[in-house]
Amino acid sequence: MIEGLCPKCGKRYWGWSLKNPRYQSCRECGSGLSMSENGKQIINDYSPFTADEHKLNPFSKFDLT
């Protein structure tokens, strides 16, 4: 069984739904979960929803003036 532990608030989550990135962050504080399966660490404090944000300007290569 997959187990997720929030390193920030200590909340625990269990279940196969943790394989889906949507459920790999804490519902209480939003931190990425440390996840393990059968006692073996598989993900450490990562969530795609807490990744760095990058803003792109699609018109940066074009001079529209």
Backbone as a chain_set.jsonl record, in Angstrom:
{"seq": "MIEGLCPKCGKRYWGWSLKNPRYQSCRECGSGLSMSENGKQIINDYSPFTADEHKLNPFSKFDLT", "coords": {"N": [[0.847, -1.181, 0.0], [0.482, 2.252, -0.725], [1.826, 4.997, 1.014], [1.521, 8.318, 2.114], [3.192, 11.053, 3.549], [3.009, 14.17, 5.044], [5.582, 16.448, 5.206], [5.483, 18.877, 6.437], [3.124, 19.358, 8.083], [2.579, 16.861, 9.126], [0.432, 15.218, 8.488], [-1.071, 12.139, 7.412], [-1.553, 10.012, 4.565], [-3.152, 7.372, 2.769], [-3.326, 4.923, 0.148], [-4.036, 3.857, -3.276], [-4.617, 5.97, -4.9], [-2.698, 7.881, -4.535], [-0.809, 7.554, -6.481], [-1.512, 9.16, -8.534], [-0.638, 12.361, -9.653], [-2.269, 14.493, -8.869], [-3.078, 13.952, -6.288], [-0.812, 14.063, -4.726], [-0.116, 15.996, -2.943], [-0.459, 17.704, 0.181], [-3.655, 18.031, 1.64], [-4.213, 19.769, 3.647], [-2.11, 21.741, 4.035], [-0.852, 22.012, 1.556], [1.73, 21.206, 0.894], [4.236, 19.168, -0.767], [4.053, 15.603, -0.693], [5.909, 13.145, 1.16], [6.44, 10.076, -0.075], [5.943, 6.565, 0.308], [6.245, 3.065, -0.434], [5.433, -0.021, 0.75], [7.289, 0.403, 2.819], [9.505, 1.424, 1.475], [11.046, 4.322, 0.301], [9.651, 6.335, -2.224], [9.002, 8.801, -3.369], [10.124, 12.018, -2.512], [8.983, 14.66, -0.864], [7.752, 16.064, -3.113], [5.628, 17.763, -5.329], [3.754, 18.295, -8.233], [2.205, 20.528, -8.191], [3.398, 22.355, -6.581], [5.628, 23.143, -7.83], [8.184, 25.284, -9.28], [7.099, 28.312, -10.807], [6.926, 29.25, -14.167], [6.867, 31.867, -16.393], [6.001, 32.508, -19.661], [6.536, 34.502, -22.516], [4.813, 34.504, -25.351], [5.235, 36.101, -27.546], [7.805, 37.031, -27.557], [9.86, 36.707, -29.434], [9.063, 38.123, -31.589], [8.743, 41.191, -33.232], [6.287, 43.329, -32.922], [5.74, 45.956, -33.381]], "CA": [[0.0, 0.0, 0.0], [1.233, 3.503, -0.787], [1.581, 5.897, 2.134], [2.052, 9.669, 1.938], [3.362, 11.787, 4.798], [3.318, 15.579, 4.843], [6.718, 16.819, 6.042], [5.222, 20.159, 7.088], [2.127, 19.29, 9.161], [2.534, 15.51, 9.684], [-0.772, 14.473, 8.079], [-0.778, 10.9, 6.665], [-2.524, 9.587, 3.565], [-2.926, 6.014, 2.274], [-4.156, 4.476, -0.968], [-3.488, 3.832, -4.624], [-4.834, 7.263, -5.562], [-1.476, 8.673, -4.405], [-0.015, 7.427, -7.713], [-1.95, 10.263, -9.382], [-0.027, 13.606, -9.17], [-3.277, 15.369, -8.263], [-3.219, 13.617, -4.876], [0.506, 13.971, -4.122], [0.128, 17.148, -2.079], [-1.273, 17.702, 1.406], [-4.922, 18.769, 1.542], [-4.25, 20.77, 4.718], [-1.17, 22.858, 3.866], [-0.42, 22.106, 0.169], [3.107, 20.734, 0.685], [4.415, 17.893, -1.444], [4.129, 14.488, 0.24], [6.956, 12.127, 1.11], [5.658, 8.866, -0.295], [6.641, 5.287, 0.384], [5.451, 1.874, -0.751], [5.976, -1.167, 1.489], [8.433, 0.848, 3.601], [10.581, 1.942, 0.626], [10.791, 5.685, -0.15], [9.535, 6.44, -3.679], [9.01, 10.23, -3.707], [10.443, 12.784, -1.317], [8.539, 16.061, -0.813], [7.537, 16.665, -4.421], [4.29, 17.846, -5.899], [3.775, 19.143, -9.424], [1.441, 21.736, -7.931], [4.24, 23.286, -5.836], [6.832, 23.375, -8.631], [8.421, 26.676, -9.634], [6.263, 28.818, -11.894], [7.657, 29.903, -15.244], [5.976, 32.618, -17.272], [6.557, 32.666, -20.999], [5.921, 35.496, -23.389], [4.813, 33.86, -26.672], [5.58, 37.059, -28.592], [9.126, 37.589, -27.254], [10.738, 36.644, -30.608], [8.471, 38.881, -32.673], [8.598, 42.629, -33.053], [4.959, 43.642, -33.473], [5.527, 47.401, -33.467]], "C": [[0.889, 1.241, 0.0], [0.821, 4.397, 0.384], [2.226, 7.242, 1.828], [2.092, 10.377, 3.279], [3.733, 13.225, 4.477], [4.471, 15.964, 5.772], [6.477, 18.105, 6.842], [4.271, 20.032, 8.279], [1.95, 17.891, 9.742], [1.313, 14.681, 9.315], [-0.37, 13.268, 7.231], [-1.931, 10.56, 5.731], [-2.143, 8.191, 3.098], [-3.791, 5.753, 1.06], [-3.481, 4.596, -2.315], [-3.691, 5.146, -5.359], [-3.6, 8.158, -5.47], [-0.545, 8.528, -5.605], [-0.356, 8.555, -8.692], [-1.361, 11.565, -8.833], [-1.004, 14.566, -8.499], [-3.378, 15.156, -6.751], [-1.882, 13.516, -4.148], [0.888, 15.212, -3.332], [-0.864, 17.126, -0.932], [-2.528, 18.551, 1.228], [-5.016, 19.865, 2.586], [-3.379, 21.983, 4.405], [-0.627, 23.003, 2.452], [0.996, 21.647, -0.116], [3.128, 19.417, -0.073], [4.619, 16.782, -0.431], [5.401, 13.677, 0.051], [6.227, 10.807, 1.009], [6.533, 7.63, -0.239], [5.675, 4.161, 0.043], [6.145, 0.679, -0.118], [7.259, -0.799, 2.238], [9.583, 1.428, 2.803], [10.187, 3.321, 0.088], [10.724, 5.736, -1.669], [9.53, 7.888, -4.159], [9.276, 10.998, -2.424], [10.054, 14.246, -1.498], [8.377, 16.718, -2.169], [6.068, 16.666, -4.78], [4.362, 18.719, -7.135], [3.036, 20.456, -9.219], [2.217, 22.741, -7.094], [5.542, 23.55, -6.576], [6.967, 24.865, -8.948], [7.562, 27.078, -10.825], [7.139, 29.539, -12.91], [6.654, 30.584, -16.164], [6.682, 32.846, -18.601], [5.801, 33.744, -21.747], [5.955, 34.923, -24.8], [5.236, 34.801, -27.786], [6.984, 37.626, -28.405], [10.056, 37.581, -28.473], [10.24, 37.523, -31.759], [8.398, 40.354, -32.316], [7.298, 43.04, -33.732], [4.706, 45.136, -33.588], [5.812, 47.92, -34.833]], "O": [[1.931, 1.264, 0.656], [-0.361, 4.535, 0.7], [3.353, 7.295, 1.337], [1.138, 10.309, 4.054], [4.671, 13.471, 3.719], [4.356, 15.824, 6.989], [7.187, 18.382, 7.809], [4.567, 20.536, 9.362], [1.251, 17.728, 10.742], [1.174, 13.551, 9.782], [0.557, 13.354, 6.426], [-3.102, 10.779, 6.041], [-0.96, 7.855, 3.034], [-4.884, 6.309, 0.951], [-2.501, 5.323, -2.485], [-3.003, 5.411, -6.345], [-3.468, 9.101, -6.25], [0.409, 9.294, -5.739], [0.438, 8.863, -9.582], [-1.557, 11.861, -7.654], [-0.605, 15.366, -7.652], [-3.725, 16.081, -6.017], [-1.82, 12.942, -3.061], [2.068, 15.458, -3.079], [-1.969, 16.598, -1.058], [-2.458, 19.669, 0.718], [-5.808, 20.796, 2.437], [-3.841, 23.12, 4.494], [0.004, 24.016, 2.151], [1.43, 21.693, -1.267], [2.169, 18.646, -0.03], [5.284, 16.985, 0.585], [5.907, 13.537, -1.062], [5.471, 10.447, 1.912], [7.686, 7.634, -0.669], [4.462, 4.284, 0.208], [7.306, 0.398, -0.414], [8.202, -1.589, 2.289], [10.56, 1.887, 3.395], [9.122, 3.474, -0.509], [11.629, 5.243, -2.343], [10.011, 8.17, -5.257], [8.723, 10.675, -1.373], [10.731, 14.985, -2.213], [8.834, 17.846, -2.353], [5.357, 15.686, -4.559], [4.973, 19.787, -7.095], [3.22, 21.398, -9.99], [1.757, 23.867, -6.906], [6.469, 24.124, -6.004], [5.99, 25.613, -8.891], [7.329, 26.282, -11.735], [7.994, 30.345, -12.542], [5.713, 29.957, -16.65], [7.819, 33.318, -18.646], [4.584, 33.877, -21.621], [7.028, 34.859, -25.401], [5.568, 34.34, -28.878], [7.322, 38.621, -29.046], [10.974, 38.4, -28.527], [10.913, 37.652, -32.782], [8.023, 40.706, -31.197], [7.215, 43.093, -34.959], [3.58, 45.55, -33.864], [5.682, 49.119, -35.077]]}, "num_chains": 1, "name": "protein.A"}
